[in-house]
Amino acid sequence: MKEGQLIKSDLEECARIFKTDILQNENRISLLKELGSKNNFPTNKTLRPTAWKIFLETIPSSSKDNNNIIKDWVDKIILQRDEYKKKVQKYCSLKRIGLNDPLLKSDKEERTDLLYNEEEKSVLNLIQLDLQRTHQAIDLFQTIKTKNILSNVLFVYAKKYWGDIPYGQGMNEIVAMIYICLYPYYFSSNEKIDKEKIYEYLNDIDKYYKEIYLFFHDEDQIQSDLYYLFEALETKGVSDIYERFDIKPTEPNYHLYELFPDIIIDRSDEDRTNHLNLRAFTVFKEKLKLIDNRLFCHLKRVNVKCNYYMHRWIKCIFAREFDLDDVLTLWDKIFFYQFNSGKKYKYSLVYIDFICNRKKIGWRIL
C-alpha cells in the first residue's frame, strides 16, 4: 500500500467475521492474542481495529462475566463518544472544522466561534501544515474531511495535555497510521442505534449481527475511536519524547545522561536534556553493544550520532521507514507485546527499541 486509495472492505464479510470470531466466540480475547503473537492480522485484517482497542486498552479485555464483555464494550464506547463530542465542541472552532463536521450535524445547537490565542493558532497552523504533507500519495488524505478529522484529533489532544506535552512533528504520522487501520472497516449506517437498542440486538446476534458491527464500526464516529486509540498510544510510551520537562535523576537510565551529557543534551533547545536523545542513546549503548558489538564499535568510531537516524524511527514508530502494510504488521506486534508481557520496562512500548537494533543490523522484521 504505497499510493492510491484506501479501499473499503466488504461490509457483509466484515460483519460475518466479527459475528463468528468476536460476538459468538467466548475465546475472543485469546483469538486476538494468538493473531497478535503470530503476526496473522495481515490475513485477517477485519479484526485489527478491535485488536488494537484491546491491546491499547481503550476497551476492556476482561469482565466479571465473560458473556457480558460485549456490553462492557458498548458502555465504554458510548461514554468515549459522548466525551469526545464535548471535547470537540469545547476546543474546536466551527470555522476550522466546517459546519458539515459529522460530530456537529445538529443545527439546533447555537455556538459562538472560539477565539484562539497566539499559541493555539501556532499549534493549529503547525498541525495543518504537517497534514498537508501526510500521505498525500493516498487520495483519502487529500480530502478536506480527512484533514479535518485528523486535525480535530490532534488539536483536542494538544489542548488536553497543553501544559505538559506539546504537539510535535511525528504525531501526524501516528494518527494517520491509526486512521489507515480503521478506515477500511468503518461504514455509515442509516440507523443510529442507542444503548437500549444495541442491548436488545445483542440478545439476537444471529439476526442483528450486521447492526451490531455497524455500531462498533460507525464511520460517523470514527473520529472518537481514532482519538482514544491515539491518546492511548501516546500515553503508553510515545508522549515522553515530546515532554518539555528536563530528565530527572530518578528517571530510568539517568546514569547515561551523567556519563554522556554531550550526546544527550539537545543543543537546539537551550541545552535542555532530551528524553528522545536519552532513549535513542540507551538503545545504542545498552542494546546494540550486546547484539552487534562490531557495528556498535564502527558507529562509535565514525562518530555517527544515534539521534540522527533513530529520532524518526521512534517518534513515528517506523511509519516513514516501511510500506504501510508492513508498518501495520509491526504495530500489531509492538502493541501486542506491550499488552501481553505483563512486565514493567524502563520504557513503554519497549519492542520499538529492539526493532531499532534489528533495523540497524539489517534484520528482516516481517
C-alpha positions in Angstrom: 0.0 0.0 0.0 2.0 3.0 -1.3 -0.4 5.2 -3.1 -3.9 5.4 -4.5 -7.0 4.8 -2.4 -7.7 3.0 0.9 -10.3 0.6 -0.3 -13.3 -0.1 1.9 -13.7 -3.8 2.7 -16.9 -5.7 2.1 -19.4 -4.9 4.9 -21.1 -8.3 4.7 -17.8 -10.2 5.1 -16.6 -7.9 7.9 -19.8 -8.3 9.8 -19.8 -12.1 9.4 -16.2 -12.4 10.6 -17.0 -10.1 13.6 -20.0 -12.2 14.4 -18.1 -15.5 14.3 -14.8 -14.5 15.8 -15.9 -11.9 18.3 -19.6 -11.8 19.1 -20.2 -15.5 19.4 -16.7 -16.6 20.4 -16.1 -17.0 24.2 -12.4 -17.2 23.4 -12.4 -13.9 21.5 -9.5 -12.3 23.5 -7.4 -15.5 23.2 -8.0 -15.4 19.5 -6.9 -11.8 19.2 -3.8 -12.6 21.3 -3.0 -15.5 19.1 -3.3 -13.4 16.0 -1.0 -10.8 17.6 1.6 -13.3 18.7 1.8 -15.0 15.2 1.5 -11.8 13.1 -1.6 -13.2 11.5 -3.6 -9.9 11.2 -2.5 -9.4 7.6 -4.6 -12.4 6.7 -7.5 -11.3 8.9 -7.4 -7.5 8.8 -11.1 -7.1 9.7 -10.2 -7.8 13.4 -7.3 -5.4 13.6 -9.3 -2.4 14.8 -10.8 -4.5 17.7 -7.4 -6.0 18.5 -5.8 -2.6 18.7 -8.5 -1.3 21.0 -7.9 -4.4 23.3 -4.1 -4.2 23.1 -4.1 -0.4 23.8 -6.8 -0.9 26.4 -9.3 1.6 25.2 -11.9 -1.2 25.7 -11.7 -3.8 28.5 -10.1 -7.2 27.8 -11.9 -9.0 30.7 -15.1 -8.9 32.5 -16.6 -10.5 35.7 -18.9 -12.3 33.3 -17.3 -13.2 30.0 -20.7 -13.2 28.3 -21.1 -9.5 29.3 -17.9 -8.2 27.9 -19.5 -7.0 24.7 -21.9 -5.0 26.8 -18.9 -3.6 28.7 -17.5 -2.6 25.3 -20.8 -0.9 24.4 -20.8 1.1 27.6 -17.2 2.2 27.2 -17.6 3.2 23.6 -20.8 5.2 24.2 -19.1 7.0 27.1 -16.0 7.8 24.9 -18.0 9.1 22.0 -20.1 11.3 24.2 -17.0 12.7 26.0 -15.1 13.3 22.7 -18.0 15.2 21.2 -17.9 17.5 24.2 -14.2 18.0 23.7 -14.6 18.9 20.1 -17.4 21.4 20.9 -15.2 22.9 23.6 -11.9 23.2 21.8 -12.5 23.2 18.0 -13.7 26.2 16.0 -16.6 25.9 13.6 -14.7 28.0 11.1 -11.9 25.5 11.1 -13.8 22.2 11.2 -16.6 23.3 9.0 -20.4 23.2 9.5 -20.6 19.7 8.0 -18.4 18.1 10.6 -20.1 14.8 11.5 -19.8 15.5 15.2 -21.7 18.8 14.8 -24.6 18.0 12.5 -27.3 19.5 14.6 -28.3 23.0 13.5 -30.3 23.4 16.7 -27.3 24.0 18.9 -26.0 27.6 18.8 -22.4 28.1 19.5 -20.1 31.1 19.5 -17.0 30.6 17.4 -13.9 30.2 19.6 -11.2 32.8 19.7 -7.7 31.2 19.7 -4.8 32.9 21.4 -1.5 33.2 19.5 0.0 29.9 20.9 -3.1 28.0 19.9 -3.1 29.5 16.5 0.6 28.5 16.1 -0.2 24.9 17.1 -3.2 24.8 14.7 -1.0 26.1 11.9 1.7 23.5 12.6 -0.9 20.7 12.6 -2.4 21.8 9.3 1.0 22.3 7.7 2.0 18.7 8.8 -1.3 17.3 7.5 -0.7 18.9 4.1 2.4 16.6 3.8 0.9 13.5 5.3 0.4 10.6 2.9 -0.5 12.8 0.0 0.0 9.9 -2.4 -3.1 8.4 -0.9 -6.3 10.0 -2.3 -8.1 9.8 1.0 -5.6 12.0 2.8 -6.1 14.8 0.2 -9.7 15.3 1.2 -10.9 18.1 3.5 -12.9 15.7 5.5 -9.9 13.5 6.4 -7.7 16.5 7.2 -10.5 17.9 9.4 -10.8 14.6 11.3 -7.1 14.3 11.9 -6.7 18.0 12.8 -9.5 17.7 15.3 -8.0 14.7 17.0 -4.5 16.3 17.2 -5.7 19.6 18.4 -8.1 18.1 21.1 -5.1 16.0 22.3 -2.8 19.1 22.3 -5.4 21.0 24.4 -5.9 18.3 26.9 -2.2 17.9 27.6 -1.4 21.6 26.9 0.9 22.3 29.8 2.9 19.1 29.7 3.2 17.6 26.2 3.1 20.0 23.2 2.1 19.0 19.7 5.1 17.8 17.8 6.0 16.6 14.4 5.6 12.9 14.2 2.2 12.9 15.9 0.6 13.5 12.5 2.2 10.3 11.2 1.0 8.3 14.2 -2.6 9.4 14.0 -2.6 8.9 10.2 -1.5 5.2 10.6 -4.3 4.6 13.1 -6.7 6.1 10.6 -5.4 3.8 8.0 -6.0 0.9 10.3 -9.6 1.9 11.0 -10.9 3.4 7.8 -11.4 0.3 5.6 -13.6 -1.4 8.2 -15.9 1.6 9.2 -19.2 2.2 7.4 -22.0 4.7 7.6 -25.3 3.4 8.9 -28.8 4.9 8.2 -29.9 3.8 11.7 -28.3 5.4 14.7 -28.5 2.9 17.5 -28.9 3.9 21.1 -27.8 2.0 24.1 -31.0 0.2 24.8 -31.4 -0.9 21.2 -27.9 -2.3 20.9 -28.5 -4.2 24.1 -31.7 -5.6 22.5 -29.7 -6.6 19.4 -27.1 -8.4 21.5 -29.9 -10.8 22.6 -30.3 -11.9 19.0 -26.9 -11.8 17.4 -27.8 -14.1 14.5 -30.4 -11.7 13.3 -28.8 -8.3 14.1 -25.0 -9.0 13.8 -24.6 -6.5 11.0 -26.3 -3.7 13.0 -24.0 -4.6 15.9 -21.0 -4.4 13.7 -22.1 -1.0 12.4 -22.4 0.3 15.9 -18.8 -0.7 16.7 -17.6 0.5 13.3 -19.7 3.6 12.7 -17.9 5.9 10.2 -19.6 8.9 11.7 -17.9 8.1 15.0 -14.5 7.1 13.6 -13.1 10.4 14.9 -13.8 9.5 18.5 -12.4 6.0 18.2 -9.4 7.4 16.5 -8.8 9.9 19.3 -8.9 7.4 22.1 -6.5 5.0 20.3 -4.2 7.9 19.6 -4.3 9.1 23.2 -3.7 5.6 24.5 -0.7 5.1 22.2 0.8 8.4 23.1 0.4 7.9 26.9 1.8 4.4 26.7 5.2 5.3 25.5 5.4 7.9 22.8 4.4 11.1 24.7 7.6 11.2 26.8 9.7 12.1 23.8 7.6 15.4 23.4 7.7 16.4 27.1 9.0 19.8 27.9 10.5 18.8 31.3 14.1 18.0 31.9 15.2 14.5 32.7 15.2 13.9 36.4 17.8 11.9 38.4 15.0 9.4 39.4 14.1 8.6 35.8 15.3 5.4 34.0 18.8 5.5 32.6 19.7 8.9 34.1 23.2 7.5 34.6 23.7 7.6 30.9 23.0 11.3 30.8 25.6 11.8 33.6 28.2 9.7 31.7 27.5 11.2 28.2 26.0 14.7 28.7 27.3 16.0 25.4 25.4 13.3 23.4 22.1 13.5 25.3 21.7 17.3 25.8 19.7 18.9 23.0 21.8 21.9 21.8 18.9 23.1 19.7 16.7 23.6 22.8 18.8 25.8 25.2 20.9 22.9 26.3 18.0 21.1 27.9 18.1 17.3 28.5 16.0 15.5 25.9 14.0 12.3 26.6 14.2 11.2 23.0 18.0 11.5 22.9 18.3 9.6 26.1 16.1 6.7 24.8 17.9 6.6 21.5 21.3 6.5 23.2 20.1 3.8 25.6 19.2 1.6 22.6 22.6 2.3 21.1 24.7 2.0 24.2 22.9 -0.8 26.1 21.3 -3.0 23.4 23.3 -2.6 20.2 26.5 -3.2 22.0 25.2 -6.6 23.1 23.5 -7.6 19.9 26.2 -6.5 17.4 29.4 -5.2 19.1 31.2 -4.8 15.8 28.6 -2.5 14.4 28.5 -0.6 17.7 32.2 0.0 17.6 32.1 1.1 13.9 29.3 3.7 14.6 31.2 4.9 17.6 34.5 5.1 15.7 33.0 7.1 12.8 31.1 9.3 15.3 27.6 8.8 13.8 25.2 10.2 16.4 22.3 7.8 17.0 19.8 10.6 17.2 20.5 11.4 13.5 18.6 8.3 12.4 16.8 7.0 15.4 14.7 10.1 16.2 12.3 9.5 13.3 12.2 5.7 13.9 11.0 6.2 17.5 8.8 9.3 17.1 6.9 7.9 14.1 7.2 4.2 15.2 8.7 3.3 11.8 5.7 4.8 9.9 8.2 6.5 7.5 10.5 3.5 7.1 8.4 0.7 5.6 5.4 0.1 3.3 2.2 0.9 5.1 1.0 -2.7 5.3 4.3 -3.7 6.9 4.0 -0.8 9.4 0.6 -2.0 10.4 2.0 -5.5 11.0 4.9 -4.1 13.0 2.4 -2.1 15.2 0.4 -5.3 15.7 3.5 -6.8 17.3 4.5 -3.8 19.3 1.1 -3.3 20.8 0.6 -7.0 21.5 3.9 -7.3 23.2 3.1 -4.3 25.4 -0.3 -5.7 26.3 0.8 -9.3 26.8 4.1 -9.0 28.5 2.8 -8.1 31.9 6.3 -6.6 32.7 7.5 -3.2 33.6 10.3 -1.9 31.4 12.4 1.2 31.5 10.3 2.5 28.6 6.8 1.6 27.4 6.4 0.1 24.0 9.8 -1.4 24.6 9.5 -3.6 21.4 10.3 -0.4 19.5 13.8 -0.4 21.0 14.6 -4.0 19.8 13.3 -3.2 16.3 15.6 -0.2 16.2 18.5 -2.6 16.8 17.3 -5.2 14.3 16.9 -2.5 11.7 20.5 -1.3 12.2 21.9 -4.8 11.6 19.7 -5.4 8.6 17.3 -8.0 10.0 14.1 -8.6 8.0 11.4 -7.9 10.5 8.5 -9.3 8.6 
